[in-house]
Amino acid sequence: MKKVKWRGGALLAPLPPVLVSCGTAEKPNVFTVAWTGIISTIPPKTYISVRPSRFSYGLIRESGEFVINLATAELIRAVDYCGVRSGRDVDKFEQMHLTPMPAGEVSAPLIGECPLSLECRVTQVIPLGSHEMFLADILAVQVDERLLDANGKLHLDRCGLAAFAHGEYFELGRKIGSFGFSVRKKPRKTGKKRKGALK
């Protein structure tokens, strides 16, 4: 495969365009972040990278708390709007008909329309250049009960999660594997009983 060399750039994709809620239940704010991910399983830790010029930066810096809300394809208009409009000028919850709900561990609200919300508390702020990274502990995860089966297993594939790649939005599609499938042992086939075998 022939490739063309470009200078270094932010071209990792796809990314989750999450709706990050901050502020308080009385004065909620929400903005869109694509620079996010998991950095540790035990303890569960995440991050968001935010430009200091953004209105939400000050809210999170002051409270030390935020909520990462996963976005679906149905919410993509809200995702885009909350990424290009500032909470300084407009109530984005009201404009996009989003529902602020109380969280269990943090003062920042959840977004009722999102299928999964991660309640986060900042542990460290790292200046990185254009953005500053808020490292955070994931204190709780709120899950839409409609995504749980009878055994309590989570099925995020049922909600059409959104993805972001190079300035464009996509809806996650068909499943092509599951973690560890490439090395999983295949179940043995039960053959026919040999002639004369004991019953």
C-alpha positions in Angstrom: 0.0 0.0 0.0 1.6 3.3 -1.1 1.3 6.1 1.4 1.9 9.9 1.3 3.7 11.5 4.2 2.0 14.4 5.9 3.3 16.4 8.9 2.0 15.4 12.3 -1.7 16.2 13.0 -4.7 15.2 15.0 -6.0 12.5 12.6 -6.8 9.7 15.0 -10.2 8.4 14.1 -12.9 7.4 14.8 -13.5 9.2 18.1 -16.6 9.5 20.3 -18.2 12.9 20.0 -19.5 13.0 23.6 -21.7 15.5 25.3 -19.9 16.7 28.4 -22.2 18.3 31.0 -20.9 20.5 33.7 -22.0 23.3 36.1 -24.9 22.5 38.4 -28.4 21.3 38.3 -29.6 24.9 38.7 -27.2 26.3 36.1 -26.3 23.4 33.8 -24.0 23.7 30.7 -23.1 21.2 28.0 -20.5 21.1 25.3 -19.1 18.6 22.8 -15.7 16.9 23.2 -14.0 14.5 20.8 -10.7 14.5 22.6 -11.5 11.9 25.2 -10.9 8.3 26.1 -10.1 5.7 28.9 -6.6 5.8 30.5 -7.0 3.2 33.2 -9.3 0.3 34.1 -8.3 -0.1 37.8 -9.0 2.5 39.1 -11.3 3.6 36.2 -10.0 6.9 34.9 -10.7 9.0 31.9 -9.8 12.4 30.4 -11.2 15.2 28.3 -9.0 17.8 26.6 -10.5 21.3 26.5 -9.3 24.7 25.2 -9.0 27.2 28.1 -10.9 29.7 26.0 -14.1 27.6 26.2 -16.8 28.6 28.6 -17.0 25.1 30.1 -13.3 25.1 30.9 -13.8 27.6 33.7 -16.8 25.7 35.1 -14.9 22.4 35.2 -11.8 24.1 36.6 -13.9 25.6 39.4 -16.0 22.6 40.3 -13.5 19.8 39.5 -16.4 17.7 38.2 -18.1 16.8 34.9 -20.1 14.1 33.2 -19.3 12.3 29.9 -22.6 11.4 28.2 -22.4 9.1 25.2 -24.2 10.4 22.1 -26.4 8.6 19.7 -27.1 9.2 16.0 -30.5 10.6 17.1 -28.7 13.3 19.1 -26.2 14.3 16.4 -27.8 17.7 15.8 -27.4 18.5 19.5 -23.9 17.2 19.4 -23.0 19.5 16.6 -24.8 22.5 18.1 -23.2 22.1 21.5 -19.8 22.0 19.8 -20.2 25.3 17.9 -22.3 27.4 20.4 -21.1 28.8 23.7 -22.8 28.5 27.0 -21.8 32.1 27.6 -24.5 33.1 25.0 -27.2 30.5 25.0 -28.7 27.8 27.2 -27.9 24.7 25.1 -30.0 22.4 27.3 -33.0 24.4 26.5 -32.2 25.0 22.8 -31.6 21.3 22.1 -34.4 20.1 24.3 -32.0 18.1 26.5 -33.0 17.0 30.0 -30.6 17.7 32.9 -30.9 15.0 35.5 -29.2 14.7 39.0 -26.1 12.6 39.2 -25.3 10.3 42.0 -21.8 11.4 42.9 -21.1 14.8 41.3 -22.8 18.2 41.2 -22.8 18.3 37.4 -26.0 17.0 35.8 -26.5 14.0 33.5 -28.2 14.2 30.2 -31.4 12.2 30.2 -31.5 11.5 26.5 -28.0 9.8 26.5 -27.8 6.1 27.0 -24.8 6.1 29.3 -23.2 8.7 31.5 -19.9 8.7 33.3 -19.7 10.8 36.4 -16.2 12.2 36.7 -14.1 14.0 39.3 -10.9 15.8 38.2 -7.6 14.6 39.8 -5.1 16.5 37.7 -5.0 19.3 35.0 -2.2 19.0 32.5 -1.4 21.9 30.1 -0.6 20.4 26.7 -0.6 23.3 24.2 -3.8 24.3 22.5 -5.7 22.2 25.1 -5.5 21.3 28.7 -6.2 17.8 29.8 -8.6 17.1 32.7 -7.6 13.7 34.1 -10.5 12.3 36.2 -11.7 9.3 38.2 -14.9 7.7 37.0 -17.0 7.6 40.2 -20.2 6.1 38.7 -21.8 5.1 35.5 -25.5 5.7 34.8 -27.0 3.3 32.3 -30.3 3.4 30.5 -32.1 0.3 31.8 -33.6 -0.4 28.4 -30.1 -1.4 27.2 -29.8 -4.2 29.8 -31.0 -7.7 29.1 -32.6 -10.1 31.6 -29.1 -11.0 33.0 -28.0 -7.4 33.4 -25.7 -7.5 30.4 -25.2 -4.1 28.7 -26.0 -3.9 24.9 -24.7 -0.5 23.7 -25.1 -1.8 20.1 -28.8 -1.2 20.5 -28.7 2.6 20.6 -26.8 3.6 17.5 -23.8 5.4 19.0 -22.3 8.2 17.0 -18.6 8.5 15.9 -16.5 11.4 14.7 -13.9 11.1 12.0 -12.0 14.0 10.3 -14.8 16.6 10.7 -17.7 14.2 9.9 -20.2 12.3 12.0 -21.1 8.6 11.5 -23.4 6.1 13.1 -21.7 2.9 14.3 -22.8 0.0 12.1 -22.6 -3.8 12.1 -20.7 -5.9 14.6 -17.6 -7.5 13.1 -16.1 -9.2 16.2 -15.8 -9.2 19.9 -12.8 -8.7 22.2 -10.5 -11.8 22.0 -12.4 -13.5 19.2 -9.2 -14.0 17.2 -7.7 -16.3 19.8 -10.8 -17.9 21.2 -10.9 -21.7 21.0 -13.6 -22.9 18.7 -16.2 -25.2 20.3 -15.6 -28.9 19.6 -18.0 -30.5 17.2 -19.8 -33.5 18.6 -19.4 -36.2 16.0 -21.6 -39.3 15.5 -21.0 -42.2 17.9 -18.7 -44.8 16.6 -20.2 -48.1 15.7 -20.2 -50.4 18.7 -19.6 -47.7 21.2 -21.1 -48.1 24.6 -24.4 -46.4 25.2 
